[in-house]
Amino acid sequence: MASLVLASASPRRLELLRRIGIEPDCVAPAEIDEAPGSRELPQDLATRLAREKCAVAAARFPGRYVLAADTVVACGRRVLGKARDIEEARRFLRRLSGRRHRVWGGIAVRAPDGREAARTVMTRVAFKRLEAREIESYLASGEWQGKAGAYAIQGRAGAFVKAIAGSYPNVVGLSLYETRSLLAGLGYPVP
């Protein structure tokens, strides 16, 4: 039986994989520097981070399938990463208020024989205009912590979303269609 390593600390990614019947044998987050390069586009950042995480995990677990992913939220070319503190989260939510933004999901898979495949998925999300009290209530919930763009669409912030175009699971943390396709394409026995 093929062994799969999920190179992610995200409980959401693990939950999403389980929804489609894929159960990693091992969850091993790959620690890398996630800072964007100068002039690096958001979509390129998402793909690079996923590939780097995949490479780090593959070196630790040779002979196994490795799946890595990263999510980048961007308003135009500006990347809204994981907010460092509540003030930065407040700034991010104000920036997203009443605007459309893009969520880029980078996915990388490496097979036991070293073959690798990667994909970038883009989802457009439109937020309603947020009132100050809505922002403060959301910040008080703590749900923003550890989330790209300082929000979790699968939680309370789902009420802020006016429209979405593309993969909903991508915004949560992992596009399932592309992930399953990449794994199957490299020979992993997907259900």
NORWO-V689109 format. One record per pair of residues at least 24 apart in sequence whose C-alpha atoms are under 6 Angstrom apart, sorted by the first residue. I is the first residue (numbers start at 1). J is the second residue. D is the distance in whole Angstrom. If there is no record, write none. Layout:
i:I j:J d:D
i:I j:J d:D
This chain:
i:3 j:64 d:5
i:4 j:64 d:6
i:4 j:65 d:5
i:4 j:66 d:6
i:5 j:66 d:5
i:6 j:67 d:5
i:7 j:67 d:6
i:7 j:68 d:5
i:13 j:173 d:6
i:13 j:174 d:6
i:30 j:57 d:6
i:43 j:104 d:6
i:46 j:70 d:6
i:46 j:72 d:6
i:46 j:105 d:6
i:46 j:106 d:5
i:47 j:106 d:4
i:50 j:106 d:5
i:50 j:107 d:6
i:50 j:108 d:5
i:51 j:108 d:5
i:63 j:112 d:4
i:64 j:112 d:5
i:65 j:110 d:6
i:65 j:111 d:5
i:65 j:112 d:5
i:66 j:109 d:6
i:66 j:110 d:5
i:67 j:108 d:6
i:67 j:109 d:5
i:68 j:107 d:6
i:68 j:108 d:5
i:69 j:106 d:5
i:69 j:107 d:4
i:70 j:105 d:6
i:70 j:106 d:5
i:71 j:104 d:6
i:71 j:105 d:5
i:72 j:103 d:6
i:72 j:104 d:5
i:73 j:102 d:6
i:73 j:103 d:5
i:73 j:148 d:6
i:73 j:149 d:5
i:74 j:101 d:6
i:74 j:102 d:5
i:75 j:101 d:5
i:80 j:149 d:5
i:81 j:148 d:5
i:81 j:149 d:5
i:82 j:146 d:5
i:82 j:147 d:5
i:82 j:148 d:4
i:83 j:150 d:6
i:89 j:150 d:5
i:97 j:127 d:6
i:97 j:129 d:5
i:97 j:130 d:5
i:98 j:127 d:5
i:98 j:128 d:5
i:98 j:129 d:4
i:99 j:126 d:6
i:99 j:127 d:6
i:100 j:125 d:6
i:100 j:126 d:4
i:101 j:125 d:5
i:105 j:170 d:6
i:123 j:165 d:6
i:123 j:166 d:5
i:123 j:167 d:6
i:124 j:164 d:6
i:124 j:165 d:5
i:125 j:163 d:6
i:125 j:164 d:5
i:126 j:161 d:6
i:126 j:162 d:5
i:126 j:163 d:5
i:127 j:160 d:5
i:127 j:161 d:5
i:127 j:162 d:5
i:128 j:160 d:6
i:128 j:162 d:6
